[in-house]
Amino acid sequence: MPRSLLNLSPRLRPVLFCAYLATQLTLMIRAHSSPDLVFGFQMFNASSELKISLFRKVRRRDRVRVVPVRDGAWETKDRNGTRRTYRWQDRIRYRNLANLDRFVHAAYGLDAQLFRLQFALDDFVSHLPGDQETEALIAEVDTLENGREAGHVRLQADRR
Amino acid sequence: MIAVRKAWRQIFGEEREAFVLGLLRLSISALLFFNGLRLVLEFSHNGYFADYFHIPLIPEQWLPDHSGYQLLLGAQALAAVCAFVGIWPRESLLAASSLGLYFLFCDRLQYHNNRYALLLLGFVLAFAPCDRSFLLVRGRRHTLPREHRIAPTFARRLFQIQVTLIYLGSTGGKLLDLDWRSGQVLFRRFAEAPAIAASQGFPLPTWVIEVLTSRWFASLAAKAAISSELFIALGIWLPRTRRLALWLGVVFHISIELGANVELFSWLMVTSYLAFVVPEVRERRFEYQAGNARAALLARIVALLDWCARFDRSSFVPGSERATFYVTNREGRRASGALGLAQLAEAIPLLFPLWLPLALYAKLTAKPRPAAASSA
């Protein structure tokens, strides 16, 4: 008979069995309180859509203004006067959030994508080396929940 | 109390034939390899995932660095190949699935239910005796003798429970969602179908478009999908309904595969049904007339496709029987013709989708049995 470390003794079998099942059930129940339903086996996506428009909160001559980010990119000069380009899609490659200014499918539902979008904004503003102007990044999001207009959401990530 | 003890003993003390588990290992390790291959391709096209936006489910410092990730990707692919060919098959299966789970925890954006389900099923299968057959590395002697194939199969039960949990999780999510229950979600999907079909050069007939874009059809389809999943989840546990539940599952997943992009999910679930096959082998019989070309062809097909070793094959001399072939099922029912083919299809994985149509055809065309010669 083939020997394997995974041939568990009769005593260990119930331990593995119960531990595995308990973990699975806990994760499945917990998934319902998670915005992206992770570990929940929610197999079929909703038919919701979202449209993300990006804006920057910038400080120029001691005045704060909100300016739109066209095609996900902007240019600015760093401290040495060198022009630098910052592009949303360079850092955010996750397909559902990389597309801007047009409606795209919200995989796993609107809550999931809005939850991930906040992470994406936080991540992006923390990776803007040399940008002297941008104080915060704002996402204005139009949402359609399974075909119905579900309203407008505003998310913001401040630079620290 | 006695019932609990009996169930306990049945789960943890049960020793059954492990032949089919080898086939299950072969399929799951192939799927694990393709899942790993996707990660390798993503790595080569997009680079190291942690160099751009990601959301780890574990602390950031537990993530591998660039070269470490490369190494682990290679290790996962190697482990999947070893599990497939039968080199430390169970340990390799455990390594491939555990590494896959680790990668999933490294980036929440990588999470998809089908990937998670595959990794869990691979993990659980590693604890089942799936190393007794289909050890390809041993060549023609790929299957161990019968006495070595009888082994504790409690992990097979765990695997079966996991399959049920996947369906229950999916059904539960749909039942709790009003838009799903009412058909609104499917209505949106179906409404897009005519435009998609037309853009691909297959304009749909008007009546099909009318049906697809009607609310009643979406509502009906939603209820059918939910009840199908529920029936599959529970029906596979009852011997009386198992066959029908498995058949419905196969058809359900074929239709999903044709209509949606679900990566390896359909293949995974259909493969996982092997865990519900009665483990014992050669309990059915296939007899065919020697010298008859059609019967010989059928015998060759049976020999080629009988991956679960369901049939004991033998030939009979011409003239000794009326039909050219006979199939005897586990209950001892000997049949030829359409019913015989149905009995073949019910036990051969590749022909299984044909089982219900053949069985129904056989039932509808069956000649009524002649009345008893005398009732006196």
Interface residues (C-beta under 8 A of the other chain):
Chain A: M1 P2 S4 L5 L6 N7 L8 P10 R13 P14 L16 F17 Y20 L21 Q24 L25 M28 A31 H32 D36 L37 V38 F39 G40 F41 Q42 M43 F44 A46 S47 D90 R91 I92 R93 Y94 R116 F119 A120 D123 F124 E145 N146 G147
Chain B: W8 I11 F12 G13 N46 Y52 F53 I55 L57 W88 R90 E91 L94 R108 L109 Y111 N113 N114 Y116 A117 L120 V124 A126 F127 P129 D131 R132 L144 H148 A151 P152 F154 R157 L158 I161 Q162 L165 I166 L168 G169 S170 G173 K174 L176 D177 D179 W180 Q184 V185 L186 F187 R188 R189 A225 V262 F265
